[in-house]
Amino acid sequence: MKTTKNTAVRTVLLGLLLNVLLVVIKGVSGYLGDSYALMADAIESSTDVFASLFLIFGMSYVNRPADDNHPYGHGRLEPLLTFVIVMFLMISAGVIAFKSIEHIQNPHNIPAPFTLIVLGVIIVFKELSFQYVRRKGKQLNSTSLQAEAWHHRSDAITSLMAFLGISIALIFGKGFENADDWAALLASVFIVYNAYKLFRPAFGEMMDEHLHEELEVKIRLSSEKIKGVLGTEKCRIRKVGSGYFVDLHVIVDGSISVKSGHTIAHEVKGQIFSDLDMVRDVLVHIEPDDELEKLV
C-alpha cells in the first residue's frame, strides 16, 4: 500500500511541476502574442495546479490502512477527490467560456505566429502526460489518478483548439481575429464533456453501482477451483480506493458438515486472494445445493 501511495504521489507531483511551468509559458506567450486562447489555456492549467495540490493531500489519506473506525479502509475519499477535480474542470470551463464571449465582442489584434510553436510543444507534452498518468492510474486501479490523467487530456484539447483558432486567424487574416476566441469557447465545451466522463464512474463507485462484470467472472472462476464448490450464486462487489471488497455465495453439497463448509469457505477466500491481488477482502456465504437437499 505504501508503494502504491508513493507511486501515485510521485505521478501527481510530476504533473504539478509541469503545470506550474506551463502556466507561466502560456500566460506570458498569450500576453505577448495577443492570443486569448493561449491565456485561457493558462487559466485551465492554473486550475490543474490547485487540483493536483488537493490530490496530493488526499492521496496521503486514501491509502491509510483500515482501523476500528474505518474497517473498510479510507478509500472512499478517492471518488470524492475525483469530484473535486471535476469541480475544478467545470470552473475552468466556465471562466474560459465567459472570457471567450467577452473577447469575441471586443475586436483585437491577430495572434503572433510564434504562439503556434508554443502550442505545438504544449500539445505534445500534455498528450504524453495524459498517456503516462492514465497508465499509472490503471496500474494502481486509482479513479482519482485516472481523473488527473484526463485533466492533462483536457489541457491538450484546449491547446489544440487554440492552435486551430490561431492558425485560422493567421491564414485568413483581417476579419478572423476572433478565431482563437471561438476556439477557446469550443474548448470549454470539450472540458465539460471530459468532466462528465470523470464524474460518471466516480459517482457509480460512491453508489456501489455494479461496474465490475469482468472481475465478477474472474472471482467465480477462481472459487470454482476449490474442491467441493458446486457453483456460485450472488456475487456483490464494491470498490473502495484501489481495492475491492467481495460478498460471494458459494453452493456446496447440502449434506456436508458445518465444519466442512467452513473449511471450503476459507479455501475459496484464499484462492481468490491468490488469483486476484486487487481484492482486499472476501466474505463467503455457504449455500446448500437445493437439488441434493430434495434427494435427502
Protein Blocks (a to p, Z undefined) as FASTA:
>chain_A
ZZmmmmmmmmmmmmmmmmmmmmmmmmmmmmmnopaklmmmmmmmmmmmmmmmmmmmmmmm
mmpccdfklmnojmlmmmmmmmmmmmmmmmmmmmmmmmmmmmmmpccddddfklmmmmmm
mmmmmmmmmmmmmmmmmmnopaklmmmmmmmmmmmmmmmmmmmmmmmmmmnmgoilmmmm
mmmmmmmmmmmmmmmmmmmmmmmmmnopafblmmmmmmmmmmmmpghiabdcddcdddeh
jbccddddddddfkbcfklmmmmmmmmmmmmmmmmmmbmbdcddddddfklmmmZZ
